[in-house]
Amino acid sequence: MNSQIDKRILIAGAGLAGLTTALALADRGFSVLIMEKALALSEVGAGLQLAPNATRLLERLGVMEDLLPQAVSPDALYLMDGVKAQPLMRMELGARAAQRWQAPYITCHRADLQAALLKAVRRQPLITLHLGANVLSHHVMADKVTIRVDLNDQITDYSGQLLLGCDGVWSAQRSNLAVAGQSAPDQNRARFTNHIAWRTTLPVTQVPQNFLSSLKDNLSVSAWLGHGAHLIAYPIKNGEAYNFVAITDGEDIGTSWDLKGDSAALIRSFTGWSQAVTDVLKAAPQWTFWPMFQMPEPKMVIDKRFVLLGDASHAMTPFAAQGAAMAVEDAASLAAHLSPEQTDHSSALAAFERQRLARIAKVARRGQLNRIAYHAGGPLALGRNLLFKLRKPESFLHDLDWLYQYDAADIKS
Ligand SMILES: Cc1cc2nc3c(=O)[nH]c(=O)nc-3n(C[C@H](O)[C@H](O)[C@H](O)COP(=O)(O)OP(=O)(O)OC[C@H]3O[C@@H](n4cnc5c(N)ncnc54)[C@H](O)[C@@H]3O)c2cc1C
């Protein structure tokens, strides 16, 4: 291998994990080649909440400057009784969050984050990005890893010292492990969670007034809770639009993040909820239907030349709103562990994986807890509501310190 290729790091996928990891590694002096199968990085996805544990890392990579004008820093987070349309809990965000966790809590559109990341990638001479590049397979050897790529209908091989599988929840790189006999097929395929995410975006002028007036702060994140379902709402696009995500039980209908949903079925799932909620459900001309998957067993370092990151490693349910944040943390942590001077990354990768898997498991547990609290009914819901009433607002902030204060680039933690 020539020495340039020798040092190069290959990335499959230019989603949030792939782009952020490329930036973090280039900052450390690595040269990076990203292969993305899409012909263009388009408006795929919907809104994202980005908590301080992610924004502090994006700030360091120079991404926030381009993202902030498109984003919103919400004043507060509400948990609402979805039937009575009354607040169960209000937690202050805005300046209070930025001060407490030394980084802002923001909401944005996924496409705006991807565009800001892409802009930073284009500024970085150490990164090469190929679009229309479908990574078909990989082959690990003692001194290098090679990927076979369909690049605009031409099959070409590329080599590097490491391959990072950042190809999302339906990762072909991860599924290939089963083919190669490295583990049982089921462990390497994302599993349906029995939950459906229904997503839509409305211009703020079309958001029903009774919904907005239920919340004291104009710009806020709200989670409307009820038995077996919840609705999340938050402003994006500098406050010009609102993103809505309704989570219900449902059936798996395929592996795409962009299926058109049957609004009548969605509205039926919220029968008996407050008018504020049902008016929102009816106001949107189209809901996108996303069956939700999670990885049965998070895995990162497959061998010394192949690592999985982001959803390909540890896709999780969105109950803690931390999936993208975990991809950003993976990027910062990996870059902090690796150094271009190392010739063998084995021990650095082992330390990286130890730190990340412990953190990811803890965050996933918080998501499970939120799911139980959000979808509770009967006596469990009454107990939850009483607990919210008795607790001081400060205690909700305190409860999140471990999650939002975390700095993934601090490799001693
Ligand atoms: C309903 C819902 C709400 C969510 N809300 C939040 C939230 O509020 N906050 C939060 O932090 N997270 C949230 N998430 C999670 C977040 O969206 C994901 O965790 C995040 O997008 C994962 O990024 P990724 O880069 O790993 O994967 P992706 O963004 O899916 O990117 C994978 C990329 O790989 C490419 N690719 C795939 N196969 C190949 C191949 N063979 N060759 C080359 N390229 C390939 C794809 O085209 C894609 O560009 C939510 C998720 C859902 C479903």
Ligand as a Chemical Component Dictionary entry (heavy atoms), coordinates in Angstrom:
data_LIG
# 
_chem_comp.id                   LIG 
_chem_comp.type                 NON-POLYMER 
_chem_comp.pdbx_formal_charge   0 
_chem_comp.three_letter_code    LIG 
# 
loop_
_chem_comp_atom.comp_id 
_chem_comp_atom.atom_id 
_chem_comp_atom.alt_atom_id 
_chem_comp_atom.type_symbol 
_chem_comp_atom.charge 
_chem_comp_atom.model_Cartn_x 
_chem_comp_atom.model_Cartn_y 
_chem_comp_atom.model_Cartn_z 
_chem_comp_atom.pdbx_ordinal 
LIG C1  C1  C 0 -38.906 9.219  14.948 1  
LIG C2  C2  C 0 -37.496 9.495  15.278 2  
LIG C3  C3  C 0 -37.195 10.648 16.003 3  
LIG C4  C4  C 0 -35.876 10.922 16.333 4  
LIG N1  N1  N 0 -35.615 12.037 17.083 5  
LIG C5  C5  C 0 -34.340 12.264 17.497 6  
LIG C6  C6  C 0 -34.040 13.400 18.313 7  
LIG O1  O1  O 0 -34.902 14.222 18.641 8  
LIG N2  N2  N 0 -32.743 13.577 18.727 9  
LIG C7  C7  C 0 -31.760 12.708 18.382 10 
LIG O2  O2  O 0 -30.611 12.885 18.815 11 
LIG N3  N3  N 0 -32.021 11.631 17.562 12 
LIG C8  C8  C 0 -33.265 11.388 17.120 13 
LIG N4  N4  N 0 -33.527 10.321 16.323 14 
LIG C9  C9  C 0 -32.428 9.426  15.925 15 
LIG C10 C10 C 0 -31.581 9.937  14.771 16 
LIG O3  O3  O 0 -32.377 10.376 13.689 17 
LIG C11 C11 C 0 -30.622 8.833  14.303 18 
LIG O4  O4  O 0 -30.043 8.229  15.444 19 
LIG C12 C12 C 0 -29.500 9.378  13.438 20 
LIG O5  O5  O 0 -30.037 9.982  12.267 21 
LIG C13 C13 C 0 -28.531 8.253  13.021 22 
LIG O6  O6  O 0 -27.508 8.747  12.199 23 
LIG P1  P1  P 0 -26.614 7.745  11.345 24 
LIG O7  O7  O 0 -25.623 8.592  10.630 25 
LIG O8  O8  O 0 -26.137 6.631  12.193 26 
LIG O9  O9  O 0 -27.607 7.097  10.286 27 
LIG P2  P2  P 0 -28.340 7.809  9.065  28 
LIG O10 O10 O 0 -28.608 9.244  9.372  29 
LIG O11 O11 O 0 -29.469 6.919  8.726  30 
LIG O12 O12 O 0 -27.275 7.772  7.888  31 
LIG C14 C14 C 0 -26.852 6.588  7.237  32 
LIG C15 C15 C 0 -26.292 6.990  5.869  33 
LIG O13 O13 O 0 -25.658 5.856  5.274  34 
LIG C16 C16 C 0 -26.001 5.808  3.895  35 
LIG N5  N5  N 0 -25.843 4.413  3.447  36 
LIG C17 C17 C 0 -26.606 3.343  3.791  37 
LIG N6  N6  N 0 -26.137 2.225  3.196  38 
LIG C18 C18 C 0 -25.037 2.588  2.487  39 
LIG C19 C19 C 0 -24.110 1.894  1.667  40 
LIG N7  N7  N 0 -24.225 0.563  1.457  41 
LIG N8  N8  N 0 -23.103 2.572  1.080  42 
LIG C20 C20 C 0 -22.977 3.912  1.273  43 
LIG N9  N9  N 0 -23.834 4.637  2.029  44 
LIG C21 C21 C 0 -24.841 3.984  2.643  45 
LIG C22 C22 C 0 -27.446 6.312  3.878  46 
LIG O14 O14 O 0 -27.820 6.753  2.579  47 
LIG C23 C23 C 0 -27.366 7.448  4.898  48 
LIG O15 O15 O 0 -26.984 8.681  4.304  49 
LIG C24 C24 C 0 -34.827 10.031 15.938 50 
LIG C25 C25 C 0 -35.128 8.899  15.178 51 
LIG C26 C26 C 0 -36.450 8.631  14.849 52 
LIG C27 C27 C 0 -36.768 7.395  14.037 53 
# 
loop_
_chem_comp_bond.comp_id 
_chem_comp_bond.atom_id_1 
_chem_comp_bond.atom_id_2 
_chem_comp_bond.value_order 
_chem_comp_bond.pdbx_ordinal 
LIG C1  C2  SING 1  
LIG C2  C3  SING 2  
LIG C2  C26 DOUB 3  
LIG C3  C4  DOUB 4  
LIG C4  N1  SING 5  
LIG C4  C24 SING 6  
LIG N1  C5  DOUB 7  
LIG C5  C6  SING 8  
LIG C5  C8  SING 9  
LIG C6  O1  DOUB 10 
LIG C6  N2  SING 11 
LIG N2  C7  SING 12 
LIG C7  O2  DOUB 13 
LIG C7  N3  SING 14 
LIG N3  C8  DOUB 15 
LIG C8  N4  SING 16 
LIG N4  C9  SING 17 
LIG N4  C24 SING 18 
LIG C9  C10 SING 19 
LIG C10 O3  SING 20 
LIG C10 C11 SING 21 
LIG C11 O4  SING 22 
LIG C11 C12 SING 23 
LIG C12 O5  SING 24 
LIG C12 C13 SING 25 
LIG C13 O6  SING 26 
LIG O6  P1  SING 27 
LIG P1  O7  DOUB 28 
LIG P1  O8  SING 29 
LIG P1  O9  SING 30 
LIG O9  P2  SING 31 
LIG P2  O10 DOUB 32 
LIG P2  O11 SING 33 
LIG P2  O12 SING 34 
LIG O12 C14 SING 35 
LIG C14 C15 SING 36 
LIG C15 O13 SING 37 
LIG C15 C23 SING 38 
LIG O13 C16 SING 39 
LIG C16 N5  SING 40 
LIG C16 C22 SING 41 
LIG N5  C17 SING 42 
LIG N5  C21 SING 43 
LIG C17 N6  DOUB 44 
LIG N6  C18 SING 45 
LIG C18 C19 SING 46 
LIG C18 C21 DOUB 47 
LIG C19 N7  SING 48 
LIG C19 N8  DOUB 49 
LIG N8  C20 SING 50 
LIG C20 N9  DOUB 51 
LIG N9  C21 SING 52 
LIG C22 O14 SING 53 
LIG C22 C23 SING 54 
LIG C23 O15 SING 55 
LIG C24 C25 DOUB 56 
LIG C25 C26 SING 57 
LIG C26 C27 SING 58 
# 
